[in-house]
């Protein structure tokens, strides 16, 4: 059944859900629902109140749960929702921390690679300079001895 957004009177809700108004009052007295009140103290049921009433009716009429059981089921559902939200928040925070760590590690790896390349280039330059020095020394040590036949 498609409903309009807004607030409903107890008679409209009773008709909508095919239950007696007194049953709704009982659920309110037991603390299972808490509709708002107008200035004239008329009950005003929101969409959430109607949805909750549908759930209560399902539990009591179709599953045979008593009102104390309904209260426990609703409290447990509320706790489960809070735990889900908390777990989702923890999961999201963990994902964000992991992403941050990955970015930090990638940056450190790039910086490390740059530093290694710089060291390699300097080492290569030094080796080339030493080789040139060795070649120069070898050239100086080479004597141009001429052998004469005797």
C-alpha atoms as one frame of an Amber mdcrd trajectory, in Angstrom:
protein
   0.000   0.000   0.000   1.468   3.355  -1.044   1.082   6.083   1.574   1.494
   9.818   1.377   4.233  11.502   3.427   3.106  13.251   6.565   1.299  12.461
   9.785  -1.752  10.287  10.269  -4.472  10.182  12.905  -5.059   7.043  14.938
  -8.239   6.293  12.983  -6.401   6.547   9.640  -3.616   4.284  10.883  -6.095
   1.749  12.299  -7.929   1.630   8.980  -4.646   1.437   7.032  -3.376  -1.517
   9.073  -6.763  -3.179   9.624  -6.490  -3.162  13.408  -8.561  -1.624  16.190
  -7.601   1.791  17.567  -7.507   0.286  21.046  -4.744  -2.086  19.905  -2.673
   0.910  18.814  -3.287   2.584  22.162  -2.153  -0.602  23.919   1.086  -0.668
  21.899   1.660   2.961  22.854   0.930   2.220  26.533   3.469  -0.635  26.419
   6.045   1.789  25.006   6.387   0.003  21.668   5.475   3.156  19.722   5.671
   6.821  20.613   3.623   8.993  18.243   3.891  12.752  18.413   1.061  14.760
  19.891  -0.645  17.867  18.561  -1.461  20.876  20.740  -4.879  19.320  21.284
  -3.150  16.088  22.439  -4.160  14.165  19.306  -1.823  11.365  18.306   0.085
  12.064  15.094   1.682   9.000  13.497   4.667   9.455  11.187   5.757   7.077
   8.413   8.271   5.553  10.828   5.528   4.999  13.431   3.353   3.252  10.840
   6.292   1.093   9.692   7.011   0.143  13.304   3.348  -0.698  13.861   3.431
  -2.940  10.775   6.426  -4.746  12.241   4.726  -5.127  15.632   1.602  -6.495
  13.961   3.689  -8.936  11.941   5.450 -10.179  15.084   2.286 -10.472  17.201
  -0.358 -11.632  14.720   1.660 -13.678  12.240   4.544 -14.996  14.355   2.702
 -15.227  17.684   5.250 -13.210  19.680   3.898 -11.683  22.896   4.400  -7.973
  23.682   7.389  -8.619  25.962   8.982 -10.595  23.122   8.186  -7.805  20.668
   9.886  -5.328  22.984  12.998  -7.528  23.125  13.027  -8.035  19.349  12.766
  -4.289  18.739  15.533  -3.535  21.265  17.777  -6.173  19.696  17.089  -4.806
  16.214  18.022  -1.347  17.461  21.278  -2.695  18.953  22.056  -4.550  15.730
  21.566  -1.357  13.719  23.881   0.555  16.061  26.490  -2.199  15.829  26.212
  -2.245  12.017  26.758   1.499  11.923  29.711   1.230  14.290  31.239  -1.610
  12.261  30.740   0.310   9.020  32.418   3.349  10.580  35.341   1.204  11.750
  35.594  -0.413   8.313  35.545   2.972   6.592  38.188   4.383   8.966  40.365
   1.311   8.447  40.049   1.646   4.674  41.020   5.319   4.888  44.024   4.508
   7.095  45.106   1.741   4.720  44.804   4.057   1.740  46.858   6.680   3.590
  49.522   4.092   4.447  49.634   2.919   0.822  50.115   6.483  -0.374  52.839
   7.068   2.228  54.592   3.805   1.290  54.385   4.604  -2.423  55.827   8.053
  -1.816  58.635   6.595   0.325  59.360   3.962  -2.338  59.536   6.635  -5.064
  61.834   8.783  -2.957  64.001   5.748  -2.168  64.203   4.857  -5.862  65.218
   8.425  -6.716  67.911   8.351  -4.040  69.232   5.003  -5.325  69.322   6.301
  -8.896  71.244   9.348  -7.725  73.738   7.147  -5.840  74.062   4.889  -8.885
  74.724   7.844 -11.159  77.312   9.291  -8.765  78.943   5.882  -8.423  79.007
   5.469 -12.193  80.554   8.915 -12.585  83.175   8.127  -9.937  83.993   4.810
 -11.588  84.375   6.511 -14.940  86.662   9.143 -13.408  88.765   6.463 -11.676
  89.015   4.499 -14.932  90.186   7.621 -16.697  92.734   8.262 -13.941  93.943
   4.668 -14.234  94.228   5.050 -17.979  96.179   8.271 -17.532  98.459   6.577
 -14.997  98.885   3.619 -17.324  99.773   5.952 -20.162 102.347   7.698 -17.983
 103.829   4.406 -16.879 104.054   3.097 -20.406 107.534   3.664 -21.567 108.397
   4.042 -25.099 111.263   1.833 -25.041 112.827   1.216 -28.296 114.693  -1.948
 -28.667 117.727  -1.848 -30.809 119.194  -4.711 -32.562 122.702  -5.357 -31.645
